Amino acid sequence: MRDLPATFRSLLAVCLAIVSVGIGQAQIPAATLTQANTWLQAGEADKAIALLSPLPTSGAGADQVQNLLCRVRFMLEQWDQAVAECQQAVKLNGQVSDYHMWLGRVLGQQASHASLFSAYGDAKHSLSEMQTAVKLNPLNGPALSDLGDYYAQAPGIAGGGTDKAQQVASQLDKVDPARAAQLRGDIAVAKKDYTTAEQQYRQAVAVSPQPAHEWTVLASFYKDRQRWSDLDTAIQNCVSTAAKNKDTGIALYDGAGVLISANRTPTLAAQMLENYLAGPSKSEEGPAFIAHIRLSRLKQQLGDAAGASNELAIAAQMAHEFNPAQDSKH
């Protein structure tokens, strides 16, 4: 018999591990969860779903399965399914801060795509989940950032308020000073105080040990202000900073997104996406299949029709349920 490709050998080993546990124990092997998370981070949505979907919905590890499925559905922008999976994770184990954080995120996305009547209820539920996430773990930096952003951007009728956001920023000072400064920049933008916003975004760059991401935030700010020269400088700083630390590769994905939305320097945007996809730090925050879709558009724009077609084919192999038209960065 011919040797199986490494990917299929890995999948076979995981499946055998599941079977070996036995139905009675309903114990999900740690290796299975690790493999599913690896595929999630790599943007391999189809592989992650194929592995996770048949797993037990109760017993040890089932809460982690539901959370992972929720995050895969989040990548695919399948909000209703993501909400159901995240709710199940919370139901199975309501003491995990991250489970509430993810449910809050998904409900927020669902609210942004819902009718006005439904959006209000989803937004309030999202806020409740964010608050719970922070209550369960006051040191959860991403959850604090989510809660602060909600307060900064939501109207008072939906529980928002910049004074509340400022309180969260004070909490973040002790957890992640860069996130705290970025949140204060977001609060200033909400108040249309763009001078203070720029100062705070620059402060985030200054206090971050690896500020590639913070440079993309500043670049996005300059895009919205149509300060093109400053945008270009911020992107170049993002690229040079990311080159020094491969763990910050997600900044290349984000920075390319800024350039695409600004319709600026497509050659550089394409190179940033290629470097992200070739690097070791792909993340669910920048789904690889979406990176391939965006790279396809850029290659088409640059006259490489064959390359564009190949990128779309790769994306389809990774996430066949995702329609390229769903991506907002056209």
C-alpha positions in Angstrom: 0.0 0.0 0.0 1.3 3.5 -0.9 2.2 5.8 2.0 -0.6 8.1 3.0 0.1 11.9 3.0 1.1 13.3 6.3 -2.2 15.2 6.7 -4.3 12.0 6.3 -2.0 10.0 8.6 -2.6 12.7 11.3 -6.3 12.6 10.8 -6.4 8.8 10.9 -4.4 8.8 14.2 -6.8 11.3 15.7 -9.8 9.3 14.6 -8.3 6.1 16.0 -7.7 7.9 19.3 -11.4 8.8 19.5 -12.5 5.3 18.8 -10.1 3.8 21.3 -11.6 5.8 24.1 -15.0 4.1 23.8 -18.5 5.4 23.7 -19.2 4.7 27.3 -16.4 7.0 28.6 -17.3 9.9 26.2 -13.8 11.2 26.9 -12.4 13.4 24.2 -8.6 12.9 23.8 -6.5 16.1 24.4 -4.7 15.3 21.1 -8.0 15.7 19.2 -8.7 19.1 20.7 -5.1 20.2 20.0 -5.3 19.1 16.4 -8.7 20.8 15.9 -7.2 24.1 17.3 -4.2 23.7 15.0 -6.5 23.5 12.0 -8.6 26.4 13.4 -5.5 28.6 13.6 -4.4 27.6 10.2 -7.7 28.5 8.7 -8.5 24.9 7.7 -12.2 25.2 8.4 -13.3 22.1 6.6 -10.8 19.9 8.4 -11.7 21.3 11.7 -15.4 20.8 11.2 -14.9 17.3 10.0 -12.9 16.4 13.1 -15.1 18.2 15.6 -18.7 17.6 14.4 -18.8 13.8 15.2 -17.4 14.2 18.7 -19.6 13.7 21.8 -21.7 16.6 22.9 -21.4 15.8 26.6 -18.7 14.5 28.9 -15.1 15.7 29.5 -13.9 18.0 26.7 -17.3 18.6 25.1 -17.4 22.2 26.2 -14.0 22.8 24.4 -15.4 21.1 21.3 -18.4 23.4 21.2 -16.2 26.5 21.7 -13.9 25.4 18.9 -16.9 24.8 16.6 -18.2 28.2 17.5 -15.0 29.8 16.5 -14.8 27.9 13.2 -18.4 29.1 12.4 -17.3 32.6 13.4 -14.5 32.5 10.8 -17.0 31.3 8.2 -19.4 34.2 9.3 -22.2 31.7 10.0 -23.5 33.7 12.9 -26.6 31.6 13.8 -24.6 28.4 14.0 -21.8 30.1 15.8 -24.2 31.4 18.4 -25.7 28.0 19.0 -22.3 26.4 19.4 -21.1 29.1 21.8 -24.2 28.9 23.8 -23.7 25.2 24.2 -20.2 25.7 25.4 -21.4 28.1 28.1 -24.2 25.7 29.1 -21.7 22.9 29.5 -19.2 25.1 31.5 -20.3 28.5 32.5 -17.2 29.3 34.5 -14.8 29.8 31.6 -14.3 33.5 30.8 -13.3 32.9 27.2 -16.5 31.0 26.5 -18.5 34.0 27.5 -16.2 36.3 25.5 -16.7 34.3 22.3 -20.4 34.2 22.8 -20.4 38.0 23.3 -18.4 38.4 20.1 -20.7 36.2 18.0 -23.8 37.9 19.4 -22.3 41.2 18.5 -21.7 40.1 14.9 -25.2 38.7 14.8 -26.6 42.0 16.0 -24.7 43.9 13.3 -26.3 41.7 10.6 -29.8 41.6 12.1 -33.0 43.7 11.7 -33.2 46.7 14.0 -35.6 45.0 16.3 -33.5 41.8 16.7 -30.2 43.8 16.8 -31.2 45.5 20.1 -31.8 42.2 21.9 -28.6 40.6 20.5 -26.6 43.7 21.5 -27.8 43.6 25.1 -27.2 39.9 25.3 -23.7 40.5 23.8 -23.0 43.1 26.5 -24.1 40.7 29.3 -21.8 38.0 28.0 -18.9 40.5 27.8 -19.5 41.6 31.4 -19.6 38.0 32.6 -16.4 37.2 30.8 -14.7 40.1 32.6 -16.3 39.2 36.0 -15.0 35.7 35.7 -11.5 36.8 34.8 -10.7 40.5 35.4 -7.2 39.9 33.9 -8.6 38.7 30.5 -7.2 41.4 28.3 -9.1 40.6 25.1 -12.4 40.4 27.0 -11.7 43.8 28.6 -11.0 45.2 25.2 -14.2 43.8 23.8 -16.2 45.3 26.7 -14.5 48.7 26.4 -15.0 48.9 22.7 -18.7 48.1 23.2 -19.1 50.8 25.8 -17.2 53.3 23.5 -19.3 52.6 20.4 -22.8 51.6 21.6 -25.5 54.2 22.3 -26.6 54.7 25.8 -30.0 53.0 25.2 -28.0 49.8 24.5 -25.8 50.2 27.6 -22.9 52.1 26.0 -21.1 55.1 27.3 -17.6 56.6 27.1 -17.5 57.0 30.8 -17.9 53.3 31.2 -15.3 52.7 28.5 -12.8 54.9 30.5 -13.3 52.7 33.5 -12.5 49.7 31.5 -9.4 51.4 30.2 -8.2 52.0 33.7 -8.6 48.2 34.4 -6.6 47.5 31.2 -3.8 49.7 32.4 -2.9 46.9 34.9 -3.3 44.1 32.4 -2.1 45.3 29.0 -1.0 49.0 28.7 -1.1 48.8 24.9 -4.7 47.7 24.8 -5.5 50.4 27.3 -4.0 53.1 25.1 -5.8 51.7 22.0 -9.1 51.7 23.9 -8.6 55.4 24.9 -7.9 56.1 21.2 -11.2 54.5 20.3 -13.0 56.5 23.0 -11.5 59.7 21.6 -12.6 58.7 18.1 -16.1 58.2 19.4 -15.9 61.7 20.8 -14.5 63.0 17.5 -11.4 64.2 19.3 -9.0 63.0 16.7 -5.9 64.8 18.1 -6.2 62.8 21.4 -7.0 59.6 19.4 -3.8 59.9 17.5 -1.8 60.5 20.7 -3.3 57.4 22.3 -2.7 55.2 19.3 0.9 56.4 19.2 1.1 55.7 22.9 -0.1 52.1 22.2 2.8 51.8 19.7 5.3 53.2 22.3 4.3 50.8 25.2 3.8 47.6 23.2 6.9 45.3 23.2 6.1 44.1 19.7 4.0 46.9 18.1 3.3 45.5 14.6 -0.4 45.3 15.4 -0.5 48.8 16.9 1.0 50.2 13.7 -1.9 48.7 11.8 -4.4 50.4 14.2 -2.7 53.7 13.6 -2.7 53.1 9.8 -6.4 52.5 9.9 -6.9 55.7 11.8 -4.9 57.6 9.1 -7.0 55.9 6.4 -10.2 57.2 7.9 -8.6 60.7 8.1 -7.3 60.3 4.5 -3.7 61.1 5.7 -2.1 58.9 3.0 1.6 59.7 3.7 1.1 58.9 7.4 -0.7 55.7 6.5 2.2 54.6 4.2 4.7 55.2 7.0 2.6 53.3 9.5 2.3 50.3 7.2 6.1 50.3 6.5 6.7 50.3 10.3 4.2 47.4 10.6 6.1 45.4 8.0 9.5 46.1 9.5 8.4 45.3 13.0 6.7 42.1 11.9 9.9 41.0 10.1 11.7 41.1 13.4 9.2 38.9 15.2 7.4 36.1 13.4 4.8 35.8 16.1 3.3 39.1 15.0 2.4 37.9 11.5 -1.3 38.6 12.0 -0.3 42.3 11.7 0.6 41.6 8.0 -3.0 40.4 7.4 -4.5 43.4 9.2 -2.2 45.8 7.5 -3.0 44.4 4.1 -6.6 44.8 4.9 -6.1 48.5 5.6 -4.3 48.9 2.2 -7.1 47.0 0.4 -9.9 49.1 1.9 -7.9 52.2 1.1 -7.4 50.9 -2.5 -3.7 51.7 -2.1 -0.4 49.9 -3.1 -1.8 46.5 -4.1 1.7 45.1 -4.8 2.6 45.7 -1.2 -0.7 44.4 0.1 -0.2 41.2 -1.9 3.3 40.8 -0.6 2.1 41.2 3.0 -0.6 38.5 2.5 1.9 36.2 0.9 4.3 36.6 3.8 1.5 36.1 6.3 0.5 32.8 4.6 4.1 31.6 4.4 4.8 32.4 8.0 4.5 30.3 11.1 2.0 32.5 13.0 -1.3 32.2 11.1 -4.3 32.8 13.3 -8.0 32.5 13.4 -8.0 36.3 13.8 -6.8 36.4 10.1 -8.4 33.3 8.5 -6.0 31.9 5.9 -8.8 31.1 3.4 -9.8 34.8 3.5 -6.2 35.8 3.0 -6.1 33.6 -0.1 -9.4 35.2 -1.4 -8.0 38.7 -0.9 -4.7 37.7 -2.5 -6.7 36.4 -5.5 -8.4 39.8 -6.0 -5.0 41.5 -5.7 -3.4 39.2 -8.2 -6.3 39.7 -10.6 -5.9 43.5 -10.2 -2.1 43.1 -10.9 -2.7 41.1 -14.1 -2.0 37.6 -12.8 -5.2 35.8 -13.8 -3.7 32.3 -13.3 -2.4 33.2 -9.9 -5.7 34.6 -8.9 -7.5 31.5 -9.9 -5.1 29.3 -7.9 -5.6 31.4 -4.8 -9.4 30.9 -5.0 -9.0 27.2 -5.5 -6.8 27.0 -2.4 -9.4 29.0 -0.4 -12.2 26.6 -1.6 -10.2 23.6 -0.4 -9.9 25.1 3.0 -13.4 26.4 3.5 -15.8 25.3 0.9 -18.8 26.8 2.8 -17.4 30.3 2.6 -18.5 32.4 -0.4 -15.8 34.9 -1.4 -18.6 37.5 -1.8 -19.0 37.3 2.0 -15.6 39.0 2.6 -16.0 42.7 3.2 -12.6 43.7 1.8 -13.4 43.8 -1.9 
